[in-house]
């Protein structure tokens, strides 16, 4: 049996990735074009310094910030798609994180379009400060109301050092929660509105602009009079006097509260998603380790009775041993490690135990439940309990288990002295018997799923086998349709009966079902009665 760990499927690239890559390329082209426009604007305007020129420069810088934000958001979205989280029960958080990122990117992209064109149309308003008027000194062609636009979240300010005058646009007053009639804040008043830990940032920017004559660019948080917190991005420059000294500081302030809030939400979602992925990987590794520790360790075919089994076991009938091989087939999702098992064991009285089964569910819980049940099956079989009563006691065990589950199983005991198979089933497909180039299911005894009904009765059937007969036990999940899987197995009768040994039969089944899309893992166990017919 190949290791279940080797059955991982490569992740299929999501179709959205090409779209995101195209958006990233387009954003980068826009960014390059904007840089060229900005250079041409600076070259054309030269040393001109008036409100209209400052607004044109500010709009260029604003568009740069918006495109950079969009490029960053798209990059985060692409990283999420590259991670390609498995679709498990925990997929809800992954969907939420991806959707949040796309929404943020879409919002940022809309803002970037509005900034690039310099108009106030078609930019989605998500902030709380939706009410806005026209910006002082705004370029011609802008919407007079500013309602629902990018510029409703952008305002301008000028602090005149010569006259101590303060000029704020109506939009900036609204961002700060102030009545435009009350005017703006002086540079002495402004720090009292700023978070204490952000005050050094504001102080450094004002110093750089007024003392060193440098352009400024930074963010800080303000607490308005109504106790609403807003994050403000400020970009400005000194306005020089004729003698080269600083006459005033002019700045454009942008309310980026919603953008930063969405970025925090995305980071938190990504952190949560990463944590859940680590948990899922750990649980999957544990499930695989439990599965590998419990399923029979033999590779290739196995001959039972082996002749060196339990002391006191009677000798097998001449040529009536079983040639046994098995195979584990993983689900189409490598994350879906289930509770399916197969088993073959030599018993103390010389008989051979054959069993297959599977629990509902996936992950560590299912594999640990499988380990418990398989241990119980082996223990009761070694104690001499026949298949029918054995199934009944398994059902009792599940009835008192702290983790209830539904289990389908088939269990048989083969006596090599009489070539007789006694078997029972619990809501499980019957073993298939292949003889003389044809196959048929064995007649099923009564039995419902283990764990479905307390006190259920399980009967058993008996089948006399002949040398060369082939038994195929499977967990019913080889294909999406269990009945279809049985029909396809029966159609393999000519190939299976002509095969040289159980291992070749297993390879035939694996070839027929190996690429089958399965929602659950599956197991198949094949036993051939050795010897020649009389």
Protein Blocks (a to p, Z undefined) as FASTA:
>chain_A
ZZfklmpccddddfklmmmmmmmmmmmmmmmmmmmmmmmmmmmnmmaccfklmmmmmmmm
mmmmmmmmmmmmmmmmmmmmmnopaddfklmmmmmmmmmmmmmmmmmmmmmmmmmnopae
hiacfbfblbccddehiaehiafklpoiaklmgccddddfklopacddfklmmmnopafk
lopadfklmmmmpcfklmmmmmmmmmmmmmnopacddddddddfkopacddddddddddd
fkopafbdcdddddfklmmmmmmmmmmmmmmmmmmmmmmmmmmmmmmmmmmmmmcfbecj
ddddehiacehiacddehiaccddddddddfblklccfbdcdddddfkopacdddddded
edjklmmmmmmmmmmmmmmmmnopafklmmmmmmmmmmmpcbdcddddddddddfklopa
cdddehiacddddeehiacdddddddddehkaghiacddddddddehiacdddehlmpmb
lklmmmmmmmmmmmmmmpgcjklmmmmmmmmmmmpccfbdcdddddddedjdZZ
